[in-house]
Amino acid sequence: QVPLVESGGGLVQAGGSLRLACATSARTFSTYSLGWFRQGPGKEREFVATISWTGATIRYADSVEGRFTISRDNAKNSVYLEMNSVKPEDSALYYCAAAGKSPSPLWRDYDYWGQGTQVTVSS
């Protein structure tokens, strides 16, 4: 079991920044690849970013490349998503997820999910 809890969501103005965090109490956290996904109103779950257990491999969705940064701190059992230059279309419920495999943009490759944190970007 890998319980995940997201935090840091809220209201932010377009062009601003927001930092999301996801933490777990699982002792094996450092062995998992981690990902961020989001789901906006009327949309399906969408890949945002993923990071390998070492942090050496990182992938981003084209829509956030250059604006968002994923990172992890295994000592703190946490993964982060730094969101910069946010746009209204970034508004969504953001989920973190853990997978016992290589980084993947596919939601079905992830085994554990948090409850999500809401991000709303105002224009």
HUTAGI-V286747 format. One record per residue. RES is the residue in three letters. SS is DSSP state (~ for helix, > for strand, _ for the rest). Layout:
# HUTAGI-V286747
res: {RES,RES}
ss: {SS,SS}
This chain:
# HUTAGI-V286747
res: {GLN,VAL,PRO,LEU,VAL,GLU,SER,GLY,GLY,GLY,LEU,VAL,GLN,ALA,GLY,GLY,SER,LEU,ARG,LEU,ALA,CYS,ALA,THR,SER,ALA,ARG,THR,PHE,SER,THR,TYR,SER,LEU,GLY,TRP,PHE,ARG,GLN,GLY,PRO,GLY,LYS,GLU,ARG,GLU,PHE,VAL,ALA,THR,ILE,SER,TRP,THR,GLY,ALA,THR,ILE,ARG,TYR,ALA,ASP,SER,VAL,GLU,GLY,ARG,PHE,THR,ILE,SER,ARG,ASP,ASN,ALA,LYS,ASN,SER,VAL,TYR,LEU,GLU,MET,ASN,SER,VAL,LYS,PRO,GLU,ASP,SER,ALA,LEU,TYR,TYR,CYS,ALA,ALA,ALA,GLY,LYS,SER,PRO,SER,PRO,LEU,TRP,ARG,ASP,TYR,ASP,TYR,TRP,GLY,GLN,GLY,THR,GLN,VAL,THR,VAL,SER,SER}
ss: {_,_,_,_,>,>,>,_,_,>,>,>,>,_,_,_,_,>,>,>,>,>,>,_,_,_,_,_,~,~,~,_,>,>,>,>,>,>,>,_,_,_,_,_,_,>,>,>,>,>,>,_,_,_,_,_,_,>,>,>,_,_,_,_,_,_,_,>,>,>,>,>,>,~,~,~,_,>,>,>,>,>,>,_,_,_,_,~,~,~,_,>,>,>,>,>,>,>,>,_,_,_,_,_,_,_,~,~,~,_,_,>,>,_,_,_,>,>,>,>,>,>,_}
